[in-house]
Amino acid sequence: MRIRRRLVLLALCALLVFGAARAAVFPALETLQAGYEGGQAYHLCLSARVDAWPDLAEQSLAALQSWLEGQRLEVDLRRDGDHRQAAAQWAGDGQVVFTLATDQDPQEAGLILEVPGSLPATRYLGSPAQPPWQALFGSVPQLMDPAAAGQAFTDLCRAALPHLLPMEKPVKTAISIRNAGRGASQLVYALNKEQAQAFWQAAGPDLLPVMDRLLLALAPSRAAALSGSLRALEIRGALNVKRFLDKQGEDLGLQVTATLGLDGATRKLTLFGGRSDSGVYLSFKLPATRGSDTVEAQLSLATKPGSAQGDWKFRTVSGKERLDASGKIALTSVAQAEGERLGGSLSAKIRQAGVTTDYEIVPDLLLTQDRLTGSLRLKELAGKAVRREVSLALEMSPADSVAMPMPLAEVDLLSLDDEARGQAAGRVNTALVPALRSWLAALPGDLRRLVLHDLGRDRRARGEGAVPPVNTEVFTVTEEMSPSTSEEDIP
């Protein structure tokens, strides 16, 4: 059973927020993260339980819960510098449903998939910008890499600074940055249009490769398209950069304003924010100078030992298409004899095409220096009414290595045209159908028809295809069978 993509994405965002917290906030989590970034392999075991799904009939829900009791997902993870490996195996009722492994570095991205009885172990080749899992499975949520993004941003500032230094002017103007603290002074780099164009011409070759890394870390699925847009970027106005320094003269925050030509439109860029031990604030705006098109994001997070509290916003407008998202972060940890217990909640409200959906994650995790156990409770709501509630049980512990399956065939997706890639994706999706068919085939006839009707209705409501039938003639369901925030501190 597939959990809805947005629900999975929210779960991944939860882990991302956990991973972004520093040692002073959640020490045990930082130790686990440091182990992973230092090359330690980890084994993760996940199982799922459906706690609520009001749209399903009682019999359908009971059948789904019974089936999930026999399902397990085992995952091995390892990172060695820029090289990352992961191997996952889904087993149901003692039989392997599929084995999937990924292997990625800055130059290549590969995926090995084996479905017993349907697809021999096959390696699909791609690139970080065009990963094979995206080509095969479509819009797959890809987790941001906060560590890589932070390093890329630091490298970007270091690469830009030598080109800006001739314009540097110290200013004794204090400024308050929400959560981060108070800047005592500033270093200002003011460039008029001609100077800004000369800066981009001189610095661009140094900055673009680093910006590619930053985009890949922040938006893996869109990195290729965004990197292409950067190659055609134009400076169409003044460029102003301000570095905010604390009392000790250390960097506390940054502000960048510019007028850019991007994808055929003129846009105003405003980036403002800062970070310290007490928290993070970030505001990003990129509106078009004509019309209502815009991209905006904001993060406000206050941190202290054992607590991270804040909120976030994201908005895009492109013609008649609009997406508004917002949420709250409230995470706490308590030291116990067994380790550090992490709790709290994260929420998201997403409005698109006139439909508003709320999501919530409630973690209950026990962390030690090398292990994690507990659960994530995931909710999807319409107003206050629960549409779905799923619990994920997690157990993570150190592993010796990641065992990658031996491929028997290889497909280079980058060398294929769109039609051939679509055919490859079709073969993969078809190979995964027997797992659902075997479950349905094991159900009594009347219950099978009810499950097909309920799940098919839910998928149709989401604009997805029908549930693949076990047998078109036997499992056609007819009507006769159907049961009834605050302002920003931008100077």
Residue pairs with C-beta under 8 A, 6 or more apart in sequence:
1 48
1 64
1 67
1 68
1 71
3 48
3 378
3 390
4 380
4 388
4 462
5 139
5 140
5 141
6 350
6 357
6 359
6 380
7 359
7 378
7 380
7 388
7 390
8 141
9 141
10 346
10 348
10 359
10 361
10 378
11 361
11 376
11 378
11 392
12 141
12 143
13 346
13 348
14 346
14 361
14 363
14 376
15 143
16 143
16 144
16 146
17 308
17 329
17 331
17 346
18 26
18 29
18 331
18 342
18 363
19 29
19 33
19 146
19 147
20 146
21 29
21 30
21 303
21 308
21 331
22 30
22 277
22 303
23 30
24 277
24 303
24 304
24 305
25 303
25 304
25 305
25 306
25 307
25 308
25 333
26 306
26 308
26 331
26 333
26 340
26 342
26 367
27 340
28 333
28 339
28 340
28 367
28 368
28 369
29 333
29 340
29 342
29 367
31 369
31 370
32 42
32 367
32 369
32 370
32 372
32 396
33 147
35 42
35 370
35 398
36 42
36 77
36 78
36 79
37 79
37 147
39 78
39 79
39 80
39 81
40 78
40 370
40 398
41 76
41 77
41 78
41 398
41 399
41 400
41 401
41 402
42 76
42 77
42 78
42 396
42 397
42 398
42 399
43 74
43 75
43 76
43 396
43 397
43 398
43 399
44 74
44 75
44 76
44 77
44 394
44 395
44 396
45 72
45 73
45 74
45 75
45 394
45 395
45 396
46 72
46 73
46 75
46 392
46 393
46 394
47 68
47 71
47 72
47 73
47 392
47 393
48 68
48 71
48 390
48 391
48 392
48 393
49 65
49 68
49 69
49 390
49 391
49 393
50 61
50 64
50 65
50 68
50 388
50 389
50 390
51 377
51 389
51 390
51 391
52 386
52 388
52 389
53 61
53 64
53 387
53 388
53 389
54 385
54 386
54 387
55 387
55 454
55 457
55 458
56 64
56 454
56 455
56 458
57 450
57 454
57 483
59 447
59 450
59 451
60 447
60 450
60 451
60 454
60 455
63 443
63 447
63 451
64 451
67 92
67 439
70 92
70 93
70 94
71 90
71 91
71 92
71 93
72 90
72 91
72 92
73 88
73 89
73 90
74 88
74 89
74 90
74 91
75 86
75 87
75 88
76 85
76 86
76 87
76 88
76 399
76 401
76 402
76 403
77 84
77 85
77 86
77 402
78 84
78 85
78 86
78 399
78 401
78 402
79 85
82 105
82 106
83 103
83 104
83 105
84 102
84 103
84 104
84 105
85 101
85 102
85 103
85 104
85 402
85 404
86 101
86 102
86 402
87 99
87 100
87 101
87 102
87 402
87 403
87 404
87 405
88 99
88 100
88 101
89 96
89 98
89 99
89 100
90 96
90 97
90 98
91 97
92 435
92 439
95 116
96 116
97 115
97 116
97 435
98 113
98 114
98 115
98 116
98 432
98 435
99 112
99 113
99 114
99 121
99 405
100 111
100 112
100 113
100 114
101 111
101 112
101 402
101 404
101 405
102 109
102 110
102 111
102 112
102 133
103 109
103 110
103 111
103 112
103 404
104 110
104 128
104 131
105 128
106 128
106 213
107 127
107 128
108 125
108 126
108 127
108 128
109 125
109 126
109 127
109 128
109 130
109 131
109 132
110 123
110 124
110 125
110 126
110 132
111 123
111 124
111 126
111 131
111 132
111 133
111 136
112 121
112 122
112 123
112 124
112 404
112 405
112 407
113 119
113 121
113 122
113 124
113 136
113 428
113 431
114 120
114 121
114 122
114 405
115 431
115 432
115 434
117 434
118 430
118 431
118 432
118 434
119 427
119 428
119 431
120 408
120 409
121 405
121 406
121 407
121 408
121 409
122 407
122 408
122 409
122 410
122 411
123 407
123 409
123 410
123 411
124 132
124 135
124 136
124 410
124 411
124 413
124 424
125 132
125 410
125 411
125 412
125 413
125 414
126 132
126 134
126 135
126 413
126 414
127 414
128 216
128 220
128 223
129 216
129 223
129 224
129 227
130 224
130 413
130 414
131 142
131 220
132 413
133 140
134 140
134 142
134 221
135 413
135 421
135 424
135 425
136 413
136 424
136 425
136 428
136 429
137 425
137 428
137 429
138 425
139 221
140 221
142 220
142 221
143 220
144 217
144 218
144 219
144 220
145 217
146 217
148 213
148 216
148 217
149 214
149 217
149 218
152 210
152 211
152 213
152 214
152 217
153 214
155 210
155 213
156 207
156 210
156 211
156 214
157 254
159 203
159 206
159 207
159 210
160 203
160 206
160 207
163 199
163 202
163 203
163 206
164 189
164 199
164 241
167 189
167 190
167 191
167 195
168 187
168 188
168 189
169 187
169 188
169 189
169 190
170 185
170 186
170 187
170 188
171 185
171 186
171 187
171 188
172 185
172 186
173 185
173 186
174 182
174 183
174 184
174 185
175 182
175 183
175 186
175 244
175 253
175 489
175 491
176 182
176 183
176 489
177 183
177 244
177 252
177 253
177 273
177 274
177 281
177 489
178 279
178 281
178 300
178 488
178 489
179 274
179 276
179 278
179 279
179 280
179 281
179 300
179 301
179 302
179 303
179 310
180 252
180 253
180 273
180 274
180 275
180 276
180 278
180 279
180 280
180 281
181 246
181 252
181 274
181 276
181 278
182 246
183 244
183 245
183 246
183 252
183 253
183 274
184 245
184 246
184 247
185 244
185 245
185 249
186 242
186 243
186 244
186 245
187 242
187 243
187 245
188 240
188 241
188 242
188 243
189 239
189 240
189 241
189 242
190 238
190 240
191 199
191 238
191 239
191 240
192 238
193 235
193 236
193 237
193 238
195 239
196 235
196 237
196 238
196 239
196 258
197 235
199 235
199 239
200 233
200 235
208 227
208 230
208 231
211 227
211 230
212 223
212 227
212 230
215 222
215 223
215 226
215 227
215 230
216 223
219 226
229 262
229 263
232 262
232 263
233 260
233 261
233 262
234 260
234 261
234 262
235 258
235 259
235 260
235 261
236 259
236 260
236 261
236 266
237 258
237 259
238 257
238 258
238 259
239 256
239 257
239 258
240 255
240 256
240 257
240 258
241 254
241 255
241 256
242 254
242 255
242 256
243 251
243 253
243 254
244 251
244 252
244 253
244 254
244 255
244 274
245 251
245 252
246 252
246 276
252 274
252 275
252 276
253 272
253 273
253 274
253 275
253 281
254 271
254 272
254 273
254 274
255 270
255 271
255 272
255 490
255 491
256 269
256 270
256 271
256 272
257 268
257 269
257 270
257 271
258 268
258 269
259 266
259 267
259 268
259 269
259 289
260 266
260 267
260 268
260 269
261 267
262 286
265 288
265 289
265 290
265 293
266 288
266 289
266 290
267 286
267 287
267 288
267 289
268 285
268 286
268 287
268 289
269 285
269 286
270 283
270 284
270 285
270 286
270 490
271 283
271 284
271 285
272 282
272 283
272 488
272 489
272 490
273 280
273 281
273 282
273 283
273 299
274 280
274 281
275 281
277 303
278 302
278 303
278 304
279 300
279 301
279 302
279 303
279 310
280 299
280 300
280 301
280 303
280 310
281 299
281 300
281 301
281 489
282 297
282 298
282 299
283 297
283 298
283 488
283 490
284 295
284 296
284 297
284 298
285 294
285 295
285 296
286 294
286 295
286 296
287 293
287 294
287 295
287 296
288 294
292 317
293 317
293 318
293 319
294 315
294 316
294 317
295 315
295 316
296 313
296 314
296 315
296 316
297 312
297 313
297 314
297 315
298 312
298 313
298 314
298 485
298 488
299 310
299 312
300 310
300 311
300 312
300 485
300 486
301 308
301 309
301 310
301 329
302 308
302 309
302 310
303 309
306 332
306 333
306 334
306 335
307 331
307 332
307 333
308 329
308 330
308 331
308 332
309 329
309 330
309 331
310 328
310 329
311 326
311 327
311 328
311 329
311 485
312 326
312 327
312 328
312 329
313 325
313 326
313 485
314 323
314 324
314 325
314 326
315 322
315 323
315 324
315 325
316 322
316 323
322 352
323 350
323 351
323 352
324 350
324 351
324 352
325 348
325 349
325 350
325 351
326 348
326 349
326 485
327 346
327 347
327 348
327 349
327 359
328 345
328 346
328 347
329 346
330 344
330 345
330 346
331 342
331 343
331 344
331 345
331 346
331 363
332 342
332 343
332 344
333 340
333 341
333 342
333 343
333 367
334 340
334 341
334 343
336 366
338 366
338 368
339 366
339 367
339 368
339 371
340 366
340 367
340 368
341 364
341 365
341 366
341 367
342 363
342 364
342 365
342 366
342 367
342 374
343 362
343 363
343 364
343 365
344 362
344 363
345 360
345 361
345 362
345 363
346 360
346 361
346 363
347 358
347 359
347 360
347 361
348 358
348 359
348 360
349 356
349 357
349 358
349 359
350 356
350 357
350 358
350 359
351 357
356 382
357 380
357 381
357 382
357 387
358 379
358 380
358 381
358 382
358 383
359 378
359 379
359 380
359 381
360 378
360 379
360 381
361 376
361 377
361 378
361 379
362 376
362 377
362 379
363 374
363 375
363 376
363 377
364 374
364 375
364 376
364 377
365 372
365 373
365 374
365 375
365 376
365 394
366 372
366 373
366 374
370 397
370 398
371 395
371 396
371 397
371 398
372 394
372 395
372 396
372 397
373 394
373 395
373 396
374 393
374 394
375 391
375 392
375 393
375 394
376 391
376 392
376 394
377 389
377 390
377 391
377 392
378 388
378 389
378 390
378 391
378 392
379 386
379 388
379 389
380 386
380 387
380 388
380 389
381 387
411 424
413 421
413 424
416 424
433 468
436 467
436 468
437 468
437 470
440 448
440 451
440 452
440 470
440 475
441 448
441 470
443 451
448 470
448 475
449 475
449 477
449 481
450 481
450 483
452 467
452 469
452 475
452 477
453 477
453 481
453 482
453 483
455 467
456 466
456 467
456 477
459 465
459 466
459 467
460 466
469 475
469 476
